[in-house]
Amino acid sequence: MTEQTDPATDASGHRARLRRRLIDNGPDALLDHELVEYLLALAIPRRDTKPMARKLLADFGGLGALLSADSDTLLRIGASESVVAALKIAEASALRLLRTRIADRPILSDWQALRDYLHADMAHRAIERVRVLHLNTRNALIRDDLISEGSIDQAAVHVREVIRRAIDLGSAAIILVHNHPSGDPQPSRQDIALTREIIAAGKPLGIAVHDHIVVGTSGQVSLRALGLL
């Protein structure tokens, strides 16, 4: 007689092994699909979540893109609200962890921490997102403002509103950031022109523009590093 394995018991044992590896050896002990598998298991505990984890990663093209996926998109492809919530809480936790590395300290002294945060938050977005980082006289972050979310390849930015917000916050300097959903971070002529307009508007008021960073899945580009400011 062939011994029958209870799928629920088998999944539970596998999950226990993942948990032990995670606890004993830290997050690097699990592969991406194992991280997602365990995360989904917290939302739907009596189900083998490995096939779903692998499919989601394949559909979205990787862990970063999956965690950054819009909730409506996840629901549209059939994910339950509990699964979406599990993915979104993981994304929120990761972003807040990265944000603590740039809070209340001079941003220009830890540029890599800023790059890590911007990549996690913006690189995999399916629509264009524009933010302004407001800095005080010590170049410490005082506000991270998401000012626009647009269509697949366009977001509206108004120079007057950017400068007015900087005045209201008492910003000594700002850093402009936006993403290219195409994945290519090379700045467009429009990006360059807008940056120069904001520089010109802020200069008489003593508001400096330290940089404009363009984020894509393939990396980030600094307009200052390119000599375009």
N, C-alpha and C positions, 0 to 999 in steps of 0.2 A: 504494500500500500504506500502511495506517495504522500508524504506529510504535507498538509496544506498550511500555508503561511497567511496569517491574518494581515491584510494590507495595512490596517491601522496600527497594529502592533509593530510591524516592520518599519513603517514610517516613523513611529515614535522612537524606536531604537536608533534609527539613523539620525534623527534630530538630536537625540541625547549625545551621540558621538560628536556631532557638530558643536553642540554646546560645550562639551568638555574641551575640544580643541580650541575653541574661542576663549574660554576662561583660562586655560593653561598657557596658551601661546600668544594671545592677543589677536587683533583684527587681521594681521597679515597671514594668519594660519588658514584663513578661508579664502577660496577663490570667489570671484565676483558672483557666479551663479549660486554658490553656497551661501553667501551673504544675503542675496535676495531670497533664496529658498527659506532660510531661517526667519527672515523678516516677514515673509508671507505666512509662515507657519504660526506666527503670533496672532495674525488676523483670522486665519482659518485653520485652527489647530488639529482637526481630525481629518486632514487631507494630505496626501502626498503632494507637496508643492514644488518638487524638483522640475517636473515638466513645464509648469507654468512659469517658473523662474527662467528657465532656458529660453522659452518662447518670447517672453517679454524682453529679455536682453537682445535676442536676435531681431525682434521687430523694431526696437528702438536704436539698435546699434551700439549698445554698451551701457555701463552702469550710470555714467554721468547723464546721458541723454534720457535714460529711463527715469531717474530721480527728478530731472528737470521737466519732465513731460507735463503738459497742462492737464489738470484734473478732468476737464471735459473730454479730452482726447482719450484718457485712460478709461473713463466710463463708456465712451462710445465704442471702444473695442471689446467691451464685455467685462472689464474688471469691476468687482463689487465695490461698494462704498468702503467697506472695511479694508480691502486691499489698497484702494487709493489712499485712504487715511494712513495706512502703514508706510507707504512710499513717501507721502508728503511729510510725515513726522520725521522720517529719516533725513529727508532733504533739509527740513527746517533745522534739525539738530546740527547737521554738518555745516550749514551756513552760519549759524550762530557761533559755533566753535571757531570757525575761521574769522568771523567778525571780531571776536574778542582779541585776536592777535593784532588788530589795527586800531582798536579803540583806545583813546586816551594816551596815545604815544605819537611821536613825530612820524608821520607816514613816510616821509622821504628817507628816513633812516632804516626802514625795513620794507623796501620796495617789493621783495619777493612775497611777503605776507599779503600785500595788497594784490599782487598778481594772482596769487592762489585764490583769494576770496572772489575776485572778479571773474576768474575762469569758472569757478564752481557755480556762481550765480548766473552768468550770462552766456557762456560759450555754447551751450546746447539749446538755447531758446529758439523756438520756431518763428518768433516774431522779433522785430527790432525793439530794443529796450534802451532808453537813454537815462543816465543818472548823472547827478552832479555831487561831487564830494566837496563839502565845505570845510575849510581849514581855518584855524586861528593863527595868531602871530607866531606860535611855536610849531606850526605845520601839523598840529594834532587834529584829528577828525572831530568836528563838532556836529555834523549832520551828513547823513547819506541819503540824498533825495532822489527817489525815482520820479522823474518829471514827465516821462512819456513812454507809452507803449503803442507801437504802430502795427501796420500790416506786415506782410512777410518781409518787405524790404524798405519800409519808410516809416519814420516817426516824426511828428511835428515838434520842433524846438523853436521857441520864440526868444530872441536875444533879450528883449526888454524884461521878460519874466525871469530869466536866469539872473540878470543883474539885480532886479528888485528883490529877489529872494536872498541874494548874497548880502544886500544892504540890510534887510530885515534881520538876518542872522548875525550881522556884524562880522562877516567873513573877511579875512585878510587875503585869502587866496582860494581858488577852486581848481578842481581837476575834473575835466569832462570825460565821460566814459560812455561808449555805446557798443553794441554788438552788431556783427554782420551775420544774419542767419545763413547766408551762403557758405559760411565757414572760412572765407578768405578775409583776413583782417586788414588787407591793404586799404588805406584811406582813399575815398573818392574825392573828386574835385569839390563836391558839395561839402564834404566833411571839412576840408581845408578852409574853404571860404567861410563856413559858419564859425569855425574856431577863430579865425582872424577878426570876424565881426564882434565876437564876444570879447576878445582881447582889447579891441579898440574901444568898446563901450565901457569896459571895466577900468581901463587905465586912468582916466581922469578922476575916478573915484577911489583910486588906491587899491583896487581889487585886481590881484594878479591871477593869471591863468598859468598854472604850473605845467599842465600837460593836457593832452587829449589822447586817451587810450582807446584803441579799437580792438575789440575782442572777437575772436573766431575760434572754431574748433581746432584749427591748425596752429593757433598761437595768438599772440598779442603784438600790436604795433603801437609805438609811442611816436606821436607827431613831433615831439621835442627831439627825440633821438634821431629822427629823420631830417632834422633841421628845418622843419616846416612852420615853426612858431616864430 
